[in-house]
């Protein structure tokens, strides 16, 4: 049984002649929905039923701290000691009334409260319904993730959408409105190239027809989705490990971008999706890097292959990890690589050595190189991505730290200028706050009021 990372559900293997095409969900026509409100109510009722049937898991109760040892009686000066003091203490102890012991508190249940049927739920349900999803397929996890993504892009949306809606609300889009839109996109870190492309398309559209406000926003959304989906023309639309085969993902990125945290989140997602997984701690020169990845491996329930020696050879760690993965029949090996961008030459030589080891030791493995990029860096992060993409053979982007940044538009700039697809989004510090990228969901979270 294979896990569909985009629909976030397990699917039984289907014969080749019955498989659907690989088009992303947002490009497929949605199922006819007579009433989105009725669809949302059905989805909510289904989630309630699933939550009610889920077994309650007792929350771990921390052990009570040991009772402090009674303090030894202070030694009184000889001139005030009484000869019968010990006898008096014994008498008081024998006649003392013991304090009542309160009954133990019942264990707390680690069951998340049901989602509220509010505006956030309705927005998430609408996004899923318009992608052709069925109400009975929807899980609380999906709704929670979409809400978190929308909240993470909240600052960008407030800076962009409010002004954009007030602008297009004045009437059909004209030349002055286009100039204002251009300034708004640049402020959101969409980038010069992507902004020029969007503005050019808007101007060409205006030459053909007059755009009412709602149609103007809808057309802008479509332009953004087209940019984000363009790199997928010659790449698989879904980055999913191949079952029953070794897949090796090299995770690169500048130190501080959230690389080690992202590896832990990927490992958690892979294990939850039914893939046997290992982690190779090949960032051996950064202080405490191995211990950090061990911590995240423990949280994800994934073993970490590491070399205890100081300044161990990263390529040797990868060799050992591949040997272990092959012996166990592991399906996904996540490799944590160094991120010393200030020493570009040595870094690239190290990555090249790792790739040679993989090519020699793991012939036939599905190898992917992913770059972890900090969304809060804006255009500075784009410069880092350019260096790595030129030297490290990067095939995709993992955009992290989208929780609260005002620079969510950098996702569009990265795709436009590097022609690299965004494969995963991170929007939170929790181990499950990482999900596959969907251009439709991202644009809706970015531009929906």
Secondary structure, DSSP 8 states (H G I E B T S, - for coil): -EEETTTTEEE----GGG------GGGS-----S-HHHHHHHHHHHHHHHHHHS---B-------------------GGG--TTHHHHHHHHHHH-------------B--------SHHHHHHHHHHHTTT--GGG--HHHHHHHHHHHHHTHHHHHHHHHHHHHHHTTSS--HHHHHHHHHHHHHTT--HHHHHHHHHHHHHHHHH----HHHHHHHHHHHHHHHHHGGGGGS-SS----TTS-EEEEEE--TTSSHHHHHHHHHHHHHHTT--EEEEE---SSTTHHHHHHHHHHHHT-EEE---STT--HHHHHHHHHHHHHHHT-SEEEEE----GGGHHHHHHHHHHHHHHHHHHSTT-EEEEEEEEEGGGTHHHHHHHHHHHHHS---EEEEE--SS-S-TTHHHHHHHHH---EEEEE-SSSTT-EEE--HHHHHHHHH--
